[in-house]
């Protein structure tokens, strides 16, 4: 007797008509024609059932703050940082908690149950840290939230940043962050990478740095990050986020850089929506896309996962909490439109991101946590194309969100009465 059985599911690996048996919050059976009963059954009806979406790069302390204290007129990264610098000293813990919880409500409806958020530690009050730790505790029953101590204004550049980052880690923040390209000089950026990796090694913590989020091909802090990862024995526990300067680097240098990154087992986190919006702002034409070399990094065996980064904040006025929107943009920007390409993109929103975050019990195999999403799509390719409704979101074997199917009604002579979310008009072969 199971607690829940999800029947007739299509899985991301191509298996179809699969039944998933759940008991005690874990997956106990994954097979066709499961001969068992359950307290509740859900018929997936040939729809895609996936493990939940994972966002390994987000800024929850800034989310939903769009327009405070004013709009980002230039649309640039630097004006966004300046705007956040104006808001940060006057923001209250209550505001931060309220906005973050509202975003988490949205995330759950999108099947997004795992988030890594960078938390700005530049304000010595550390009200952002207090707020996000409270949010982490409140959402724990339905979202796993990891926190990164992020010295937004620079580890050396901002007075008091070193002490504030250490205090944030003492308060229980999970991960060491950094922003070496925002330091005053390349030398100070290099020194910050070494210092922050040393802190992580001493404390036994992972590292996740905003690294080379610039169009400058000479911003090469990812090289230093990879080298320091090896030096401190942090292989597999370090993430380089953004890495947009790699888009502008010459191919010969990159041919040396990528093997070094692979040796260090760096986790790579591009942020397609924000990268394509913010990069290339100083270009006329030709205008650079600004996203890192996703295909080449994947081909080299590096773990590449995608982040949403921002939703309605000083840097990005759009966003919906939908990781499929992130993947949809990645397909276009990385020009990865082939069938196998799209499968890799979907993995970058799920299993790759779970690896980046070091999640245990993630997946749809026997013994994994019973966390899954039923989508109004037949497979991963269709999901990326349609960004469909999440018909059910399940956490530890319990349904925590539902959405009605997207059905369009037609009133045309001789044509069908309904259109099922665009599925009816996919190529029939």
C-alpha positions, 0 to 999 in steps of 0.5 A: 500500500503506497501513500501516492502513485503517479501513473502513466508518466513520461520521464525526462530520460525518454521512458514512457507510461511509467508509474511512480510509487511513493511511501513515507516521502520517498520513491519506492517504485518506478516501473510500468503497470505497478500492481499496487494501491495507494491512498491517492492516485494521480494520472499523469496521462502521458505528461512529463513528470520531472524532478523539481526545478533548481535555481542555483543562482538568485538574489532573493534579498533584492527580488520584487523591489523593482522601482525602489527607490527608482527605476534603472534608466540605463538598464546597466549592471552598474546602475543596478548596483548603484540603485541597490546601494541606495535601497539597502541602507533604508530597507527593513527586515520585514520588507525583505522577508515579505518580498522573499516569501511572496517570491517563494510562493510564486516559485512553488507554483512553478515547480521550483523547490531548490534555490541558492540565493546570494545575500548582500553582506555590504551593509554592516547591519547585515539586515539582509542576512538576518532576513534571509536566514529567517526566510530559509527557516520559514520555507524549509518545509517546501523549499530548500534555500541555500545562502551565499555570503556575497560582498556586493560592493567588493571584498577589499573595495568596500570598508568593513566588508571583510568583517561583515562577510565573516560575521554572516558566515558565523550567523549560519550562511552556507557558502562563501561568495565574491565579486573579484571583477568589481574590486578596484584593480585586477590585483585586488580581484586576484587577492580576493579570490585567494582570500575567499577560497582560504576562508572556505577551506578553513571553514569547510564551506563551498564557494560560489563567486560572481566571476568576470561578469563583464565584457572585458576579455582581460577579466580572467578571475576564473583562471585564478578561481580554478587555480585556487580551487585546486590549491585548496583542495576544493574541487567540485565544491566551487562555482563560477557564476556568469563568466560572461567575459569568456564570450569575448576572450580569444580562442587560444586563451580559452583553449588553455582555460577550459581544461584548467576549469575541468581539472578543478571541476568548477561548476559553471552557472550562466544566467541567460536572461540577465546575461543577454540583457546586461552584457554588450551595453557598450557595443554598437554593432556588431553587439555581443551576446555576452553569455559564456561558452555553454556548448564548449564548457559542456563538451569539456565535461564541466557541470553547467547549470542555469540560474534565474538570477533576478526577478523584478529588481534593480537589474532586471524588470522582468522574470516569472520564477519559471526556470523553463523561461531561463532554458528557453532563452539559453537555447536561443542565446547559446544556439543549442536548438538540436534535439540533444542540445535541448535535452542538455539544456533541460538537465541544466535546469534540473540534475546539473543544478542539483549537482551544483547545489550538492543536493542529496536524494534528488531525482526520480529513482528508487530511494530518492525524495518524492519531490516531482512536478507534472507538466502539461507537456509530453517531453522535455523538448515540448516543455522548453518550447511551451513553458507549460503549466505545472499541473501538480507540484509534489514535495515529499509525497504531498501535493503542495501546488496545482495549476489547471491545464491551459486550454484554449476554446475555439469558435470556428466552423469545422475546427476543433472546439478546444486547443490543449496548450499548443500540444495539439499542434506539435508536429505529428511525427 
